[in-house]
Amino acid sequence: MTKEEKMMYDSSLKYKWDNKNVLDYARKEGIEEGRKEGIEEGKQEAMYAFLANLISKLGLSDEQAADVAGVPVDYVAKVRAELKK
Protein backbone atom coordinates (compact mmCIF):
# COMPACT_ATOMS: atom_id res chain seq x y z
CA MET A 1 0.00 0.00 0.00
CA THR A 2 1.11 3.50 -0.67
CA LYS A 3 1.24 6.04 2.11
CA GLU A 4 -1.91 7.69 0.75
CA GLU A 5 -3.78 4.35 0.52
CA LYS A 6 -2.71 3.49 4.08
CA MET A 7 -4.05 6.84 5.35
CA MET A 8 -7.36 6.31 3.51
CA TYR A 9 -7.61 2.78 4.91
CA ASP A 10 -6.88 3.96 8.46
CA SER A 11 -9.41 6.76 8.06
CA SER A 12 -12.10 4.34 6.90
CA LEU A 13 -11.38 2.02 9.86
CA LYS A 14 -11.63 4.93 12.29
CA TYR A 15 -14.95 5.94 10.74
CA LYS A 16 -16.22 2.36 11.03
CA TRP A 17 -15.14 2.07 14.69
CA ASP A 18 -16.62 5.45 15.57
CA ASN A 19 -19.96 4.42 14.10
CA LYS A 20 -19.87 1.10 15.95
CA ASN A 21 -19.13 2.88 19.24
CA VAL A 22 -21.99 5.33 18.70
CA LEU A 23 -24.42 2.48 17.99
CA ASP A 24 -23.20 0.44 20.96
CA TYR A 25 -23.60 3.43 23.27
CA ALA A 26 -27.10 4.18 21.97
CA ARG A 27 -28.11 0.54 22.39
CA LYS A 28 -26.76 0.46 25.96
CA GLU A 29 -28.60 3.69 26.85
CA GLY A 30 -31.80 2.34 25.31
CA ILE A 31 -31.58 -0.87 27.30
CA GLU A 32 -30.98 1.02 30.55
CA GLU A 33 -33.89 3.37 29.89
CA GLY A 34 -36.16 0.44 29.02
CA ARG A 35 -35.16 -1.35 32.20
CA LYS A 36 -35.95 1.75 34.29
CA GLU A 37 -39.33 2.12 32.59
CA GLY A 38 -40.08 -1.55 33.21
CA ILE A 39 -39.24 -1.25 36.88
CA GLU A 40 -41.44 1.83 37.22
CA GLU A 41 -44.29 0.11 35.39
CA GLY A 42 -43.97 -2.89 37.71
CA LYS A 43 -44.13 -0.65 40.76
CA GLN A 44 -47.29 1.01 39.44
CA GLU A 45 -48.92 -2.36 38.75
CA ALA A 46 -48.03 -3.58 42.25
CA MET A 47 -49.45 -0.42 43.82
CA TYR A 48 -52.64 -0.80 41.78
CA ALA A 49 -53.04 -4.42 42.94
CA PHE A 50 -52.33 -3.43 46.54
CA LEU A 51 -54.95 -0.68 46.43
CA ALA A 52 -57.46 -2.96 44.73
CA ASN A 53 -57.06 -5.41 47.62
CA LEU A 54 -57.41 -2.68 50.24
CA ILE A 55 -60.61 -1.50 48.59
CA SER A 56 -62.26 -4.79 47.65
CA LYS A 57 -61.11 -7.20 50.37
CA LEU A 58 -60.80 -4.88 53.35
CA GLY A 59 -63.47 -2.38 52.32
CA LEU A 60 -61.36 0.65 53.20
CA SER A 61 -62.50 4.12 52.22
CA ASP A 62 -60.48 6.14 49.72
CA GLU A 63 -58.91 8.18 52.51
CA GLN A 64 -57.99 5.11 54.56
CA ALA A 65 -56.51 3.27 51.56
CA ALA A 66 -54.54 6.37 50.54
CA ASP A 67 -53.18 6.70 54.07
CA VAL A 68 -52.12 3.04 54.25
CA ALA A 69 -50.56 3.00 50.77
CA GLY A 70 -49.06 6.49 50.96
CA VAL A 71 -50.62 7.68 47.72
CA PRO A 72 -52.96 10.58 46.88
CA VAL A 73 -56.68 10.10 47.47
CA ASP A 74 -57.28 10.96 43.79
CA TYR A 75 -55.29 7.89 42.73
CA VAL A 76 -57.30 5.65 45.05
CA ALA A 77 -60.53 7.10 43.64
CA LYS A 78 -59.29 6.31 40.14
CA VAL A 79 -58.53 2.70 41.13
CA ARG A 80 -61.95 2.37 42.74
CA ALA A 81 -63.65 3.70 39.60
CA GLU A 82 -61.76 1.21 37.42
CA LEU A 83 -62.72 -1.65 39.74
CA LYS A 84 -66.40 -0.77 39.34
CA LYS A 85 -66.21 -1.17 35.56
Distance bins in CASP14 RR format, pairs under 12 A and 6 or more apart:
PFRMAT RR
TARGET T0000
AUTHOR 0000-0000-0000
RMODE 2
METHOD distances of the structure
MODEL  1
1 7 0 0 0 0 1 0 0 0 0 0 0
1 8 0 0 0 0 1 0 0 0 0 0 0
1 9 1 0 0 1 0 0 0 0 0 0 0
1 10 0 0 0 0 0 1 0 0 0 0 0
2 8 0 0 0 0 1 0 0 0 0 0 0
2 9 0 0 0 0 0 1 0 0 0 0 0
3 9 0 0 0 0 0 1 0 0 0 0 0
3 10 0 0 0 0 0 1 0 0 0 0 0
4 10 0 0 0 0 0 1 0 0 0 0 0
4 11 0 0 0 0 0 1 0 0 0 0 0
5 11 0 0 0 0 0 1 0 0 0 0 0
5 12 0 0 0 0 0 1 0 0 0 0 0
6 12 0 0 0 0 0 1 0 0 0 0 0
6 13 0 0 0 0 0 1 0 0 0 0 0
7 13 0 0 0 0 0 1 0 0 0 0 0
7 14 0 0 0 0 0 1 0 0 0 0 0
8 14 0 0 0 0 0 1 0 0 0 0 0
8 15 0 0 0 0 0 1 0 0 0 0 0
9 15 0 0 0 0 0 1 0 0 0 0 0
9 16 0 0 0 0 0 1 0 0 0 0 0
10 16 0 0 0 0 0 1 0 0 0 0 0
10 17 0 0 0 0 0 1 0 0 0 0 0
11 17 0 0 0 0 0 1 0 0 0 0 0
11 18 0 0 0 0 0 1 0 0 0 0 0
12 18 0 0 0 0 0 1 0 0 0 0 0
12 19 0 0 0 0 0 1 0 0 0 0 0
13 19 0 0 0 0 0 1 0 0 0 0 0
13 20 0 0 0 0 0 1 0 0 0 0 0
14 20 0 0 0 0 0 1 0 0 0 0 0
14 21 0 0 0 0 0 1 0 0 0 0 0
15 21 0 0 0 0 0 1 0 0 0 0 0
15 22 0 0 0 0 0 1 0 0 0 0 0
16 22 0 0 0 0 0 1 0 0 0 0 0
16 23 0 0 0 0 0 1 0 0 0 0 0
17 23 0 0 0 0 0 1 0 0 0 0 0
17 24 0 0 0 0 0 1 0 0 0 0 0
18 24 0 0 0 0 0 1 0 0 0 0 0
18 25 0 0 0 0 0 1 0 0 0 0 0
19 25 0 0 0 0 0 1 0 0 0 0 0
19 26 0 0 0 0 0 1 0 0 0 0 0
20 26 0 0 0 0 0 1 0 0 0 0 0
20 27 0 0 0 0 0 1 0 0 0 0 0
21 27 0 0 0 0 0 1 0 0 0 0 0
21 28 0 0 0 0 0 1 0 0 0 0 0
22 28 0 0 0 0 0 1 0 0 0 0 0
22 29 0 0 0 0 0 1 0 0 0 0 0
23 29 0 0 0 0 0 1 0 0 0 0 0
23 30 0 0 0 0 0 1 0 0 0 0 0
24 30 0 0 0 0 0 1 0 0 0 0 0
24 31 0 0 0 0 0 1 0 0 0 0 0
25 31 0 0 0 0 0 1 0 0 0 0 0
25 32 0 0 0 0 0 1 0 0 0 0 0
26 32 0 0 0 0 0 1 0 0 0 0 0
26 33 0 0 0 0 0 1 0 0 0 0 0
27 33 0 0 0 0 0 1 0 0 0 0 0
27 34 0 0 0 0 0 1 0 0 0 0 0
28 34 0 0 0 0 0 1 0 0 0 0 0
28 35 0 0 0 0 0 1 0 0 0 0 0
29 35 0 0 0 0 0 1 0 0 0 0 0
29 36 0 0 0 0 0 1 0 0 0 0 0
30 36 0 0 0 0 1 0 0 0 0 0 0
30 37 0 0 0 0 1 0 0 0 0 0 0
31 37 0 0 0 0 0 1 0 0 0 0 0
31 38 0 0 0 0 0 1 0 0 0 0 0
32 38 0 0 0 0 0 1 0 0 0 0 0
32 39 0 0 0 0 0 1 0 0 0 0 0
33 39 0 0 0 0 0 1 0 0 0 0 0
33 40 0 0 0 0 0 1 0 0 0 0 0
34 40 0 0 0 0 1 0 0 0 0 0 0
34 41 0 0 0 0 1 0 0 0 0 0 0
35 41 0 0 0 0 0 1 0 0 0 0 0
35 42 0 0 0 0 0 1 0 0 0 0 0
36 42 0 0 0 0 0 1 0 0 0 0 0
36 43 0 0 0 0 0 1 0 0 0 0 0
37 43 0 0 0 0 0 1 0 0 0 0 0
37 44 0 0 0 0 0 1 0 0 0 0 0
38 44 0 0 0 0 1 0 0 0 0 0 0
38 45 0 0 0 0 1 0 0 0 0 0 0
38 46 0 0 0 0 0 1 0 0 0 0 0
39 45 0 0 0 0 0 1 0 0 0 0 0
39 46 0 0 0 0 0 1 0 0 0 0 0
40 46 0 0 0 0 0 1 0 0 0 0 0
40 47 0 0 0 0 0 1 0 0 0 0 0
41 47 0 0 0 0 0 1 0 0 0 0 0
41 48 0 0 0 0 0 1 0 0 0 0 0
42 48 0 0 0 0 1 0 0 0 0 0 0
42 49 0 0 0 0 1 0 0 0 0 0 0
42 50 0 0 0 0 0 1 0 0 0 0 0
43 49 0 0 0 0 0 1 0 0 0 0 0
43 50 0 0 0 0 0 1 0 0 0 0 0
43 69 0 0 0 0 0 1 0 0 0 0 0
43 71 0 0 0 0 0 1 0 0 0 0 0
44 50 0 0 0 0 0 1 0 0 0 0 0
44 51 0 0 0 0 0 1 0 0 0 0 0
44 71 0 0 0 0 0 1 0 0 0 0 0
44 75 0 0 0 0 1 0 0 0 0 0 0
44 78 0 0 0 0 0 1 0 0 0 0 0
44 79 0 0 0 0 0 1 0 0 0 0 0
45 51 0 0 0 0 0 1 0 0 0 0 0
45 52 0 0 0 0 0 1 0 0 0 0 0
45 79 0 0 0 0 0 1 0 0 0 0 0
46 52 0 0 0 0 0 1 0 0 0 0 0
46 53 0 0 0 0 0 1 0 0 0 0 0
46 69 0 0 0 0 0 1 0 0 0 0 0
46 71 0 0 0 0 0 1 0 0 0 0 0
47 53 0 0 0 0 0 1 0 0 0 0 0
47 54 0 0 0 0 0 1 0 0 0 0 0
47 65 0 0 0 0 0 1 0 0 0 0 0
47 66 0 0 0 0 0 1 0 0 0 0 0
47 68 0 0 0 0 0 1 0 0 0 0 0
47 69 1 0 0 1 0 0 0 0 0 0 0
47 70 0 0 0 0 1 0 0 0 0 0 0
47 71 1 0 0 1 0 0 0 0 0 0 0
47 72 0 0 0 0 0 1 0 0 0 0 0
47 75 0 0 0 0 1 0 0 0 0 0 0
47 76 0 0 0 0 0 1 0 0 0 0 0
47 78 0 0 0 0 0 1 0 0 0 0 0
47 79 0 0 0 0 1 0 0 0 0 0 0
48 54 0 0 0 0 0 1 0 0 0 0 0
48 55 0 0 0 0 0 1 0 0 0 0 0
48 65 0 0 0 0 0 1 0 0 0 0 0
48 69 0 0 0 0 0 1 0 0 0 0 0
48 71 0 0 0 0 1 0 0 0 0 0 0
48 75 0 0 0 0 1 0 0 0 0 0 0
48 76 0 0 0 0 0 1 0 0 0 0 0
48 78 0 0 0 0 1 0 0 0 0 0 0
48 79 1 0 0 1 0 0 0 0 0 0 0
48 80 0 0 0 0 0 1 0 0 0 0 0
48 82 0 0 0 0 1 0 0 0 0 0 0
48 83 0 0 0 0 1 0 0 0 0 0 0
49 55 0 0 0 0 0 1 0 0 0 0 0
49 56 0 0 0 0 0 1 0 0 0 0 0
49 57 0 0 0 0 0 1 0 0 0 0 0
49 69 0 0 0 0 0 1 0 0 0 0 0
49 79 0 0 0 0 1 0 0 0 0 0 0
49 82 0 0 0 0 0 1 0 0 0 0 0
49 83 0 0 0 0 0 1 0 0 0 0 0
50 56 0 0 0 0 0 1 0 0 0 0 0
50 57 0 0 0 0 0 1 0 0 0 0 0
50 58 0 0 0 0 0 1 0 0 0 0 0
50 60 0 0 0 0 0 1 0 0 0 0 0
50 65 0 0 0 0 1 0 0 0 0 0 0
50 66 0 0 0 0 0 1 0 0 0 0 0
50 68 0 0 0 0 1 0 0 0 0 0 0
50 69 1 0 0 1 0 0 0 0 0 0 0
50 70 0 0 0 0 0 1 0 0 0 0 0
50 71 0 0 0 0 1 0 0 0 0 0 0
50 75 0 0 0 0 0 1 0 0 0 0 0
50 76 0 0 0 0 0 1 0 0 0 0 0
50 79 0 0 0 0 1 0 0 0 0 0 0
51 57 0 0 0 0 0 1 0 0 0 0 0
51 58 0 0 0 0 0 1 0 0 0 0 0
51 59 0 0 0 0 0 1 0 0 0 0 0
51 60 0 0 0 0 1 0 0 0 0 0 0
51 62 0 0 0 0 1 0 0 0 0 0 0
51 64 0 0 0 0 0 1 0 0 0 0 0
51 65 1 0 1 0 0 0 0 0 0 0 0
51 66 0 0 0 0 1 0 0 0 0 0 0
51 67 0 0 0 0 0 1 0 0 0 0 0
51 68 0 0 0 0 1 0 0 0 0 0 0
51 69 1 0 1 0 0 0 0 0 0 0 0
51 70 0 0 0 0 1 0 0 0 0 0 0
51 71 1 0 0 1 0 0 0 0 0 0 0
51 72 0 0 0 0 0 1 0 0 0 0 0
51 73 0 0 0 0 0 1 0 0 0 0 0
51 74 0 0 0 0 0 1 0 0 0 0 0
51 75 1 0 0 1 0 0 0 0 0 0 0
51 76 1 0 1 0 0 0 0 0 0 0 0
51 77 0 0 0 0 0 1 0 0 0 0 0
51 78 0 0 0 0 1 0 0 0 0 0 0
51 79 1 0 1 0 0 0 0 0 0 0 0
51 80 0 0 0 0 1 0 0 0 0 0 0
51 81 0 0 0 0 0 1 0 0 0 0 0
51 82 0 0 0 0 1 0 0 0 0 0 0
51 83 0 0 0 0 1 0 0 0 0 0 0
52 58 0 0 0 0 0 1 0 0 0 0 0
52 59 0 0 0 0 0 1 0 0 0 0 0
52 60 0 0 0 0 0 1 0 0 0 0 0
52 65 0 0 0 0 1 0 0 0 0 0 0
52 69 0 0 0 0 0 1 0 0 0 0 0
52 75 0 0 0 0 0 1 0 0 0 0 0
52 76 0 0 0 0 0 1 0 0 0 0 0
52 78 0 0 0 0 0 1 0 0 0 0 0
52 79 1 0 0 1 0 0 0 0 0 0 0
52 80 0 0 0 0 1 0 0 0 0 0 0
52 81 0 0 0 0 0 1 0 0 0 0 0
52 82 0 0 0 0 1 0 0 0 0 0 0
52 83 1 0 1 0 0 0 0 0 0 0 0
52 84 0 0 0 0 0 1 0 0 0 0 0
53 59 0 0 0 0 1 0 0 0 0 0 0
53 60 0 0 0 0 1 0 0 0 0 0 0
53 65 0 0 0 0 1 0 0 0 0 0 0
53 68 0 0 0 0 0 1 0 0 0 0 0
53 69 0 0 0 0 0 1 0 0 0 0 0
53 79 0 0 0 0 0 1 0 0 0 0 0
53 83 0 0 0 0 0 1 0 0 0 0 0
54 60 1 0 1 0 0 0 0 0 0 0 0
54 61 0 0 0 0 1 0 0 0 0 0 0
54 62 0 0 0 0 1 0 0 0 0 0 0
54 63 0 0 0 0 0 1 0 0 0 0 0
54 64 1 0 0 1 0 0 0 0 0 0 0
54 65 1 0 1 0 0 0 0 0 0 0 0
54 66 0 0 0 0 1 0 0 0 0 0 0
54 67 0 0 0 0 0 1 0 0 0 0 0
54 68 1 0 0 1 0 0 0 0 0 0 0
54 69 1 0 0 1 0 0 0 0 0 0 0
54 70 0 0 0 0 0 1 0 0 0 0 0
54 71 0 0 0 0 0 1 0 0 0 0 0
54 75 0 0 0 0 0 1 0 0 0 0 0
54 76 0 0 0 0 1 0 0 0 0 0 0
54 79 0 0 0 0 1 0 0 0 0 0 0
54 80 0 0 0 0 1 0 0 0 0 0 0
54 83 0 0 0 0 0 1 0 0 0 0 0
55 61 0 0 0 0 1 0 0 0 0 0 0
55 62 0 0 0 0 1 0 0 0 0 0 0
55 63 0 0 0 0 0 1 0 0 0 0 0
55 64 0 0 0 0 1 0 0 0 0 0 0
55 65 1 0 1 0 0 0 0 0 0 0 0
55 66 0 0 0 0 0 1 0 0 0 0 0
55 68 0 0 0 0 0 1 0 0 0 0 0
55 69 0 0 0 0 0 1 0 0 0 0 0
55 75 0 0 0 0 0 1 0 0 0 0 0
55 76 1 0 0 1 0 0 0 0 0 0 0
55 77 0 0 0 0 0 1 0 0 0 0 0
55 78 0 0 0 0 0 1 0 0 0 0 0
55 79 1 0 0 1 0 0 0 0 0 0 0
55 80 1 0 1 0 0 0 0 0 0 0 0
55 81 0 0 0 0 0 1 0 0 0 0 0
55 82 0 0 0 0 0 1 0 0 0 0 0
55 83 1 0 0 1 0 0 0 0 0 0 0
55 84 0 0 0 0 1 0 0 0 0 0 0
56 65 0 0 0 0 0 1 0 0 0 0 0
56 79 0 0 0 0 1 0 0 0 0 0 0
56 80 0 0 0 0 1 0 0 0 0 0 0
56 82 0 0 0 0 0 1 0 0 0 0 0
56 83 1 0 0 1 0 0 0 0 0 0 0
56 84 0 0 0 0 0 1 0 0 0 0 0
57 65 0 0 0 0 0 1 0 0 0 0 0
57 83 0 0 0 0 0 1 0 0 0 0 0
58 64 0 0 0 0 1 0 0 0 0 0 0
58 65 0 0 0 0 1 0 0 0 0 0 0
58 68 0 0 0 0 1 0 0 0 0 0 0
58 69 0 0 0 0 0 1 0 0 0 0 0
59 65 0 0 0 0 1 0 0 0 0 0 0
59 68 0 0 0 0 0 1 0 0 0 0 0
59 76 0 0 0 0 0 1 0 0 0 0 0
59 80 0 0 0 0 0 1 0 0 0 0 0
59 83 0 0 0 0 0 1 0 0 0 0 0
60 66 0 0 0 0 1 0 0 0 0 0 0
60 67 0 0 0 0 1 0 0 0 0 0 0
60 68 1 0 0 1 0 0 0 0 0 0 0
60 69 0 0 0 0 1 0 0 0 0 0 0
60 73 0 0 0 0 0 1 0 0 0 0 0
60 76 0 0 0 0 1 0 0 0 0 0 0
60 79 0 0 0 0 0 1 0 0 0 0 0
60 80 0 0 0 0 0 1 0 0 0 0 0
61 67 0 0 0 0 1 0 0 0 0 0 0
61 68 0 0 0 0 0 1 0 0 0 0 0
61 73 0 0 0 0 1 0 0 0 0 0 0
61 76 0 0 0 0 1 0 0 0 0 0 0
61 77 0 0 0 0 0 1 0 0 0 0 0
61 80 0 0 0 0 1 0 0 0 0 0 0
62 68 0 0 0 0 0 1 0 0 0 0 0
62 69 0 0 0 0 0 1 0 0 0 0 0
62 71 0 0 0 0 0 1 0 0 0 0 0
62 72 0 0 0 0 1 0 0 0 0 0 0
62 73 1 0 1 0 0 0 0 0 0 0 0
62 74 0 0 0 0 1 0 0 0 0 0 0
62 75 0 0 0 0 1 0 0 0 0 0 0
62 76 1 0 1 0 0 0 0 0 0 0 0
62 77 1 0 1 0 0 0 0 0 0 0 0
62 78 0 0 0 0 1 0 0 0 0 0 0
62 79 0 0 0 0 1 0 0 0 0 0 0
62 80 1 0 0 1 0 0 0 0 0 0 0
62 81 0 0 0 0 0 1 0 0 0 0 0
62 83 0 0 0 0 0 1 0 0 0 0 0
63 69 0 0 0 0 0 1 0 0 0 0 0
63 70 0 0 0 0 0 1 0 0 0 0 0
63 71 0 0 0 0 0 1 0 0 0 0 0
63 72 0 0 0 0 0 1 0 0 0 0 0
63 73 1 0 1 0 0 0 0 0 0 0 0
63 74 0 0 0 0 0 1 0 0 0 0 0
63 76 1 0 0 1 0 0 0 0 0 0 0
63 77 0 0 0 0 1 0 0 0 0 0 0
63 80 0 0 0 0 0 1 0 0 0 0 0
64 70 0 0 0 0 0 1 0 0 0 0 0
64 71 0 0 0 0 0 1 0 0 0 0 0
64 73 0 0 0 0 1 0 0 0 0 0 0
64 76 0 0 0 0 1 0 0 0 0 0 0
64 80 0 0 0 0 0 1 0 0 0 0 0
65 71 0 0 0 0 1 0 0 0 0 0 0
65 72 0 0 0 0 0 1 0 0 0 0 0
65 73 0 0 0 0 1 0 0 0 0 0 0
65 74 0 0 0 0 0 1 0 0 0 0 0
65 75 0 0 0 0 1 0 0 0 0 0 0
65 76 1 0 1 0 0 0 0 0 0 0 0
65 77 0 0 0 0 1 0 0 0 0 0 0
65 78 0 0 0 0 0 1 0 0 0 0 0
65 79 0 0 0 0 1 0 0 0 0 0 0
65 80 0 0 0 0 1 0 0 0 0 0 0
65 83 0 0 0 0 0 1 0 0 0 0 0
66 72 1 0 0 1 0 0 0 0 0 0 0
66 73 1 0 1 0 0 0 0 0 0 0 0
66 74 0 0 0 0 1 0 0 0 0 0 0
66 75 1 0 0 1 0 0 0 0 0 0 0
66 76 1 0 1 0 0 0 0 0 0 0 0
66 77 0 0 0 0 1 0 0 0 0 0 0
66 78 0 0 0 0 0 1 0 0 0 0 0
66 79 0 0 0 0 1 0 0 0 0 0 0
66 80 0 0 0 0 0 1 0 0 0 0 0
67 73 0 0 0 0 1 0 0 0 0 0 0
67 76 0 0 0 0 1 0 0 0 0 0 0
68 76 0 0 0 0 1 0 0 0 0 0 0
69 75 0 0 0 0 1 0 0 0 0 0 0
69 76 1 0 0 1 0 0 0 0 0 0 0
69 79 0 0 0 0 1 0 0 0 0 0 0
70 76 0 0 0 0 1 0 0 0 0 0 0
71 77 0 0 0 0 0 1 0 0 0 0 0
71 78 0 0 0 0 0 1 0 0 0 0 0
71 79 0 0 0 0 1 0 0 0 0 0 0
72 78 0 0 0 0 1 0 0 0 0 0 0
72 79 0 0 0 0 0 1 0 0 0 0 0
73 79 0 0 0 0 0 1 0 0 0 0 0
73 80 0 0 0 0 0 1 0 0 0 0 0
74 80 0 0 0 0 0 1 0 0 0 0 0
74 81 0 0 0 0 0 1 0 0 0 0 0
75 81 0 0 0 0 0 1 0 0 0 0 0
75 82 0 0 0 0 0 1 0 0 0 0 0
76 82 0 0 0 0 0 1 0 0 0 0 0
76 83 0 0 0 0 0 1 0 0 0 0 0
77 83 0 0 0 0 0 1 0 0 0 0 0
77 84 0 0 0 0 0 1 0 0 0 0 0
78 84 0 0 0 0 0 1 0 0 0 0 0
78 85 0 0 0 0 0 1 0 0 0 0 0
79 85 0 0 0 0 0 1 0 0 0 0 0
END
